[in-house]
Amino acid sequence: MPQITVDYSADLRDAFDRRGYATALHPVVVAAVAARPEACKTRIRPVEEYAVGDGTGRDAVVHVEIALAAGRTGEAKDRLARAAAALVREHLAPVDGLTVHVSAEVRDLAPAYRTA
């Protein structure tokens, strides 16, 4: 905990500093929800196929999901989601003609979540 997943359009492979994003996000998560830095685990996955709207535009997506142990307020989760989304823009170079849609979600882990 926290378990972080970043899905991004493969079209952004050269424009999105993924490692930089993850290492910048971890301290934000730690500060927002009192997690330990070594507890932050991030998986970053390119998405080859996706569609936005009717699929006719030049669009790309980055979606960040942060899963936490239950107990955080909705306000804390909202602040963290906003910060995580804003941080994407700091690690994303513009790509000519491409509209990038950034989203973030903070949710509770299932009660049966365990680490070993």
C-alpha positions in Angstrom: 0.0 0.0 0.0 -0.3 2.4 -1.8 -0.7 0.5 -5.0 -0.4 2.9 -8.0 -1.1 2.1 -11.6 -0.4 4.4 -14.5 -1.9 3.5 -17.9 -0.8 5.7 -20.8 -1.3 5.8 -24.5 1.6 4.2 -26.3 1.7 7.3 -28.6 3.1 9.1 -25.6 6.1 6.7 -25.1 8.7 9.4 -26.1 6.8 12.3 -24.5 5.9 11.0 -21.0 8.7 10.8 -18.4 7.3 7.8 -16.7 10.0 7.1 -14.1 10.3 10.8 -13.3 6.5 10.9 -12.8 6.5 7.9 -10.5 9.4 9.2 -8.3 7.8 12.6 -8.1 4.4 11.1 -7.3 5.6 9.0 -4.3 6.4 12.0 -2.0 3.1 13.6 -2.9 1.3 10.4 -1.9 3.3 10.1 1.3 2.5 13.7 2.3 -1.2 13.4 1.4 -2.0 10.1 3.2 0.8 9.6 5.7 2.2 6.6 3.8 5.8 5.4 4.1 7.9 6.1 0.9 8.9 2.4 0.6 5.3 1.4 0.6 4.6 3.2 -2.6 4.5 0.7 -5.5 3.9 2.0 -9.0 3.2 0.0 -12.2 3.3 1.9 -15.5 1.7 0.3 -18.5 1.5 1.4 -22.1 -1.9 1.0 -23.8 -1.7 0.2 -27.5 -5.4 0.4 -28.2 -7.9 3.0 -26.9 -10.6 5.3 -28.1 -11.7 8.7 -27.0 -15.1 10.0 -28.0 -16.0 8.8 -31.5 -12.4 7.8 -32.1 -11.8 10.2 -35.0 -9.6 12.7 -33.2 -5.9 12.7 -32.4 -6.2 11.9 -28.8 -4.2 10.1 -26.1 -4.9 9.3 -22.5 -3.0 9.0 -19.2 -5.0 7.5 -16.3 -3.6 7.2 -12.8 -5.2 4.9 -10.2 -4.0 5.1 -6.6 -5.4 2.4 -4.3 -5.1 3.0 -0.5 -6.0 1.2 2.7 -9.5 2.4 3.7 -9.9 5.3 6.1 -9.0 8.4 4.2 -11.6 11.1 3.8 -13.2 11.9 0.5 -11.6 15.3 0.7 -8.1 13.8 1.1 -8.7 11.4 -1.8 -9.9 14.3 -4.0 -6.8 16.4 -3.2 -4.5 13.5 -4.0 -6.3 12.8 -7.3 -6.0 16.4 -8.3 -2.3 16.5 -7.4 -1.6 13.2 -9.2 -3.3 14.5 -12.4 -1.6 17.8 -12.3 1.8 16.2 -11.8 1.3 14.2 -15.1 1.3 17.5 -17.0 4.7 18.4 -15.5 6.2 15.1 -16.9 4.6 15.2 -20.3 6.1 17.0 -23.3 3.7 18.3 -25.9 3.1 16.2 -29.0 2.0 18.1 -32.1 -1.6 17.7 -33.0 -2.3 15.3 -30.1 -4.8 16.1 -27.4 -3.9 14.4 -24.1 -6.7 13.5 -21.6 -5.4 13.1 -18.1 -7.4 11.6 -15.2 -6.7 10.2 -11.8 -8.7 8.1 -9.3 -8.0 7.4 -5.7 -9.9 4.5 -4.2 -9.9 2.1 -1.3 -8.2 -1.3 -1.5 -10.5 -4.2 -1.0 -10.7 -5.3 2.7 -9.0 -8.6 1.8 -5.9 -6.9 0.4 -2.7 -8.4 1.9 1.0 -8.2 1.4 3.6 -10.9 1.9 
